[in-house]
Amino acid sequence: MKAGFYIGAVLSALVLGLAVLSFVWTPFDTLQLDVANKLKAPNATHILGTDHFGRDILSMVMMGARTSLAVALVAVGIGMGLGIPLGLWAAATQGSWLDEIIMRGNDLIFAFPSLVIAILITAVFGASAVNAIIAIGIFNIPVFARLSRGAALSLWRRDFILAARVAGKGRARISAEHILPNIANLMIVQGTIQFSLGILAEAALSYIGLGAQPPTASWGRMLADAQTLVSIAPHTALVPGLTIVITVLGLNLLGDGLRDWLDPRLRVDRS
């Protein structure tokens, strides 16, 4: 297996470990302000320095990892949970009015990026992490619907599917018992990719004030707070920015490795 997979796995595990650890311990309380020590450079007490409120940046990064991973995970779960069944349904009824409605609905959602959907949702319900999850999740639905439909269509013409139909199995049962297991690998890889994109989307929404709201820690919110402090305290922007880069890079490398591992056509001889 490629070295990139192992690098991605290590980076992803590191970020996940920080998020899990934040549930039981952080170096400092992120809700406690210490204005006397604001904008301190990295030192022995505050390894990554402090922000404009004197909060420990390492603690904020740990709490932000929890927020970003949770938002992205639930949003991707929504996309997979709704998009894959819709895609399988559309493939099973290819050429019917139902297939047409599902695919044109996907086109309609694709016409509105997650940021625009978030703005619409926020205008009605207000800015919050929950609404960010809904916006990102809605945008993920057509991604998985299109992918699962395309993969399923290629399988409906295979001999083992024809045999299942001859045996009297209905389209829904064939989709669940034969189609879904054969496209699961592809869905897992795409889920990893969308997970990394979800983290970017959450950071972007929080950056413009449409994601997690204070005092909830968020990498995007940390970048927004640091944008006027770059010249006097560059660490306040560099740390969350590099954290986002490392996380997305790790997940992308992990996704590429999983694709090579799970797809027989791309699998190399490891003997």
C-alpha positions in Angstrom: 0.0 0.0 0.0 1.2 3.5 -0.8 3.0 5.5 1.9 0.5 8.2 1.5 -2.2 6.0 3.0 -0.1 5.6 6.2 0.7 9.3 6.4 -3.0 10.1 5.9 -4.0 7.6 8.5 -1.5 9.0 11.1 -2.6 12.6 10.5 -6.3 11.7 10.6 -5.8 9.6 13.8 -3.9 12.5 15.4 -6.7 15.0 14.7 -9.3 12.5 15.9 -7.3 11.8 19.0 -7.2 15.5 19.8 -11.0 15.7 19.4 -11.6 12.7 21.6 -9.1 13.9 24.2 -10.9 17.2 24.4 -14.0 15.5 25.9 -12.0 14.6 29.1 -9.0 17.1 29.1 -7.7 20.3 27.7 -4.6 22.2 28.9 -6.8 25.2 29.8 -10.5 26.0 30.1 -11.5 27.5 26.7 -14.3 29.4 28.4 -12.0 31.2 30.9 -10.7 34.6 29.7 -7.2 35.8 30.7 -6.8 39.2 29.1 -3.6 39.9 31.0 -2.0 37.1 28.9 -3.6 37.9 25.6 -1.7 37.4 22.3 1.2 35.6 24.0 3.6 33.9 21.6 4.2 30.1 22.0 5.9 29.5 25.3 6.4 26.8 28.0 3.0 27.5 29.5 1.0 28.0 26.3 2.7 25.7 23.7 0.8 27.3 20.8 0.4 30.8 22.4 -2.8 32.6 23.4 -5.5 34.5 21.4 -6.9 38.0 21.8 -8.9 36.9 24.9 -5.9 35.2 26.5 -7.3 31.7 25.8 -4.9 28.9 25.2 -4.8 28.2 21.5 -3.9 24.5 21.8 -7.1 24.0 23.9 -9.1 26.0 21.4 -7.7 23.8 18.5 -8.6 20.6 20.5 -12.2 21.9 21.1 -12.4 23.1 17.5 -11.4 19.6 16.2 -14.4 18.2 18.1 -16.7 20.8 16.4 -15.3 20.4 12.9 -15.3 16.6 13.0 -18.8 16.4 14.4 -20.3 18.8 11.9 -18.6 17.1 8.9 -19.4 13.6 10.2 -23.1 14.2 10.7 -23.3 16.2 7.4 -21.7 13.3 5.5 -24.0 10.9 7.3 -27.0 12.8 6.1 -25.7 12.8 2.5 -25.0 9.1 2.5 -28.1 8.2 4.4 -30.4 10.0 1.9 -28.3 10.2 -1.2 -27.4 6.5 -1.6 -31.0 5.2 -1.3 -32.1 7.8 -3.8 -29.4 6.9 -6.2 -30.2 3.2 -5.9 -33.9 3.9 -6.3 -33.2 6.0 -9.5 -31.0 3.3 -10.9 -33.6 0.6 -10.3 -36.2 2.7 -12.1 -34.0 4.0 -14.9 -35.9 6.0 -17.5 -39.0 6.3 -15.4 -40.6 9.5 -14.2 -39.3 8.7 -10.7 -35.8 8.5 -12.0 -36.3 11.8 -13.8 -37.7 13.6 -10.7 -34.8 12.3 -8.5 -32.1 13.4 -10.9 -33.6 16.8 -11.7 -34.0 17.4 -7.9 -30.3 16.7 -7.6 -29.5 19.2 -10.3 -31.6 21.8 -8.5 -29.6 21.3 -5.2 -26.3 21.4 -7.2 -27.3 24.8 -8.5 -27.0 26.2 -4.9 -23.6 25.7 -3.2 -23.6 24.8 0.5 -22.7 28.4 1.3 -25.8 29.7 -0.4 -27.9 27.0 1.2 -26.5 28.0 4.6 -27.3 31.6 4.0 -30.9 30.7 3.2 -31.2 28.4 6.2 -29.6 31.0 8.5 -31.9 33.7 7.3 -34.9 31.6 8.5 -33.6 29.8 11.5 -30.5 31.7 12.6 -26.8 30.9 12.6 -25.7 27.7 14.4 -23.6 24.6 14.0 -26.9 22.6 13.6 -27.9 24.7 10.6 -24.4 24.3 9.2 -24.8 20.6 9.4 -28.1 20.8 7.6 -26.7 23.0 4.8 -23.6 20.8 4.2 -25.7 17.6 4.5 -28.2 18.8 1.9 -25.4 19.6 -0.5 -23.9 16.1 0.0 -27.2 14.3 -0.9 -26.9 14.8 -4.7 -23.2 13.9 -4.6 -23.9 10.4 -3.2 -27.1 10.1 -5.2 -25.4 10.7 -8.6 -22.4 8.4 -7.7 -24.5 5.5 -6.4 -26.9 5.8 -9.4 -24.0 5.7 -11.9 -22.3 2.8 -10.2 -25.6 0.9 -9.8 -26.5 1.3 -13.5 -23.4 -0.5 -14.6 -24.3 -3.4 -12.3 -27.9 -3.8 -13.4 -26.6 -5.1 -16.8 -24.4 -7.8 -15.1 -25.2 -11.5 -15.4 -25.6 -12.0 -11.6 -28.2 -9.3 -11.5 -30.1 -10.9 -14.4 -30.0 -14.2 -12.5 -31.4 -12.6 -9.4 -34.3 -11.1 -11.5 -35.0 -14.5 -13.0 -35.1 -16.0 -9.5 -38.0 -13.6 -8.8 -36.3 -11.0 -6.7 -37.8 -7.5 -6.8 -35.8 -4.4 -7.7 -35.7 -3.2 -4.1 -34.4 -6.5 -2.8 -31.8 -6.7 -5.6 -30.6 -3.2 -4.8 -30.2 -4.0 -1.1 -28.7 -7.5 -1.4 -26.6 -7.3 -4.6 -26.1 -3.7 -5.7 -25.3 -2.0 -2.4 -22.7 -4.4 -1.3 -20.9 -4.1 -4.6 -20.8 -0.3 -4.5 -20.0 0.0 -0.8 -16.3 0.4 -1.4 -16.9 3.3 -3.7 -19.2 5.0 -1.2 -16.7 4.6 1.6 -14.0 6.3 -0.5 -16.3 9.1 -1.5 -17.4 9.5 2.1 -13.8 10.1 3.1 -13.4 12.8 0.4 -16.7 14.5 1.3 -15.7 14.3 5.0 -12.6 16.5 4.2 -14.7 18.8 2.1 -17.2 19.0 5.0 -14.5 20.2 7.3 -13.5 22.9 4.8 -17.2 23.9 4.5 -17.7 24.1 8.2 -14.6 26.3 8.6 -15.8 28.6 5.8 -19.3 28.9 7.3 -17.9 29.6 10.8 -15.4 32.1 9.3 -18.3 34.2 7.9 -20.4 33.8 11.0 -22.8 31.2 9.8 -21.4 28.1 11.6 -20.7 27.4 15.2 -21.4 30.4 17.4 -19.3 31.7 20.4 -18.4 30.4 22.9 -18.2 27.1 20.9 -14.7 26.7 19.5 -14.3 26.4 15.8 -11.3 26.6 13.5 -13.1 28.9 11.1 -14.1 31.2 13.9 -10.5 31.3 15.1 -9.3 32.4 11.7 -12.0 35.1 11.6 -10.9 36.4 15.0 -7.2 36.4 13.9 -7.6 38.1 10.5 -6.8 41.6 12.0 -4.0 40.2 14.2 -1.8 38.6 11.6 0.8 41.4 11.7 1.2 41.4 15.5 0.4 37.8 16.5 0.7 35.6 13.4 0.4 32.4 15.4 -3.3 33.1 16.0 -3.9 32.6 12.3 -1.2 30.1 11.5 -2.2 27.5 14.0 -5.8 27.0 13.0 -5.0 27.5 9.3 -2.3 24.8 9.5 -4.6 22.5 11.5 -7.2 22.7 8.7 -4.6 22.0 6.1 -3.2 19.0 7.9 -6.6 17.6 8.6 -7.8 17.9 5.0 -4.5 16.6 3.6 -4.6 13.6 5.9 -8.2 12.7 4.9 -7.4 13.1 1.2 -4.4 10.9 1.5 -6.4 8.4 3.4 -9.2 8.5 0.8 -6.7 7.9 -2.0 -5.2 5.0 -0.1 -8.6 3.5 0.5 -9.4 3.8 -3.2 -6.3 1.9 -4.2 -6.9 -0.7 -1.5 -10.6 -1.3 -2.1 -10.8 -1.0 -5.9 -9.5 -4.3 -7.5 -8.8 -2.4 -10.7 -6.4 -0.1 -8.9 -5.0 -2.6 -6.4 -1.3 -3.3 -7.0 0.4 -6.6 -6.3 1.5 -6.5 -2.7 3.1 -9.9 -2.7 
